[in-house]
Amino acid sequence: MEKRELTCICCPIGCQISVDLDNGEVKEISGNSCKRGEIYAAKEVVDPRRVVTSTVVVSKGKKKRVSCKTEGDIPKTEIFKVMREINHLKVVAPVHIGDVLIEDIAKTGVRLVASSEVKEL
């Protein structure tokens, strides 16, 4: 039996959660004060995922960069691949909130979307 200790990131409380694993399978979760913490801990020890936020270069815009984020969470192991694609991407203004910048970022099945606006020059 393996025990993992986590700090929950679902809300500002930051519960200290213990997860008991047996052969990679979650057997018991304790220390969470809500259901979200239980779901987070179970997922985090088996398949950790993150939403990635960054910025992308914009040409012909009133700003040089636009904020962006993955539309959903991606496997934590793919973050560096996602960031490589983001760092090589250049978009042309105008850019609107929700515009899809990459349909399937790093073959994760998740879209990269703009999270702010940049108007044309």
C-alpha positions in Angstrom: 0.0 0.0 0.0 1.3 3.5 -0.9 0.3 6.8 0.7 0.4 10.1 -1.1 0.0 13.5 0.5 -1.5 16.4 -1.5 -2.5 19.9 -1.0 -5.9 20.5 -2.7 -5.9 23.4 -5.3 -9.7 23.4 -5.9 -10.3 26.4 -3.6 -8.5 28.7 -1.2 -8.8 26.3 1.8 -6.0 24.1 0.6 -7.0 20.9 2.4 -4.2 18.5 3.2 -5.4 15.3 1.5 -4.1 11.8 2.0 -4.6 9.2 -0.7 -4.0 5.5 -0.2 -3.1 3.5 -3.3 -2.9 -0.2 -3.9 -1.2 -1.2 -7.2 -2.0 2.3 -8.7 -5.7 2.1 -7.7 -7.2 4.6 -5.2 -8.4 2.8 -2.1 -9.1 5.7 0.3 -9.1 9.5 0.4 -9.1 11.5 3.6 -8.6 15.1 4.7 -10.8 16.8 2.1 -13.5 19.1 3.3 -15.6 18.8 0.1 -16.4 16.5 -2.8 -14.3 18.6 -5.2 -11.2 17.8 -3.1 -11.9 14.1 -3.3 -12.4 14.2 -7.1 -9.2 16.3 -7.5 -7.1 14.0 -5.3 -8.3 10.8 -7.1 -7.5 12.3 -10.5 -4.2 13.9 -9.4 -2.6 10.7 -8.3 -3.7 8.6 -11.3 -3.8 11.1 -14.2 -2.5 14.6 -13.3 -3.8 17.3 -15.6 -3.5 21.1 -15.9 -5.1 24.0 -17.8 -2.2 25.9 -19.5 -2.3 29.7 -19.7 0.2 31.7 -21.7 0.4 34.5 -24.3 0.8 34.4 -28.1 2.5 36.9 -30.4 0.1 39.1 -32.4 1.0 40.9 -35.6 -0.8 44.0 -36.9 -2.4 44.5 -33.5 -2.6 47.3 -30.9 -0.9 44.9 -28.5 2.0 42.7 -29.2 0.6 39.6 -27.4 -2.7 38.1 -26.6 -3.5 35.9 -23.5 -4.6 32.3 -24.2 -5.4 29.1 -22.4 -6.2 25.5 -23.1 -9.9 25.1 -23.3 -9.7 22.1 -21.0 -7.1 20.3 -18.9 -4.3 18.4 -20.6 -2.0 15.7 -19.3 0.7 17.2 -17.1 3.3 15.3 -19.1 2.3 17.2 -22.3 2.8 20.8 -20.9 6.3 21.3 -22.5 5.0 20.1 -25.9 2.0 22.5 -25.6 4.3 25.4 -24.6 6.6 24.7 -27.6 3.6 25.1 -30.0 2.4 28.2 -28.2 5.9 29.8 -28.4 6.0 29.2 -32.1 2.5 30.5 -32.8 1.9 34.0 -34.3 -1.6 35.3 -35.0 -2.9 38.3 -36.9 -5.2 40.9 -35.3 -8.0 41.2 -34.6 -8.2 38.5 -32.0 -11.4 38.1 -29.9 -12.0 36.2 -26.6 -12.8 32.6 -27.4 -11.2 32.6 -30.8 -9.6 29.2 -31.5 -5.9 29.7 -32.0 -5.0 26.0 -32.4 -7.7 23.3 -32.8 -5.8 20.4 -31.3 -2.8 21.6 -29.3 0.1 19.1 -29.2 -2.4 16.3 -30.3 -4.0 16.4 -26.9 -7.6 16.8 -28.3 -7.9 20.2 -26.5 -8.2 23.6 -28.2 -6.1 26.6 -27.5 -8.3 29.7 -27.2 -7.7 33.4 -26.8 -8.7 34.7 -23.4 -8.5 38.4 -24.2 -8.9 40.7 -27.2 -6.4 42.6 -29.4 -7.7 45.1 -31.9 -6.2 45.9 -35.3 -3.8 48.8 -35.7 
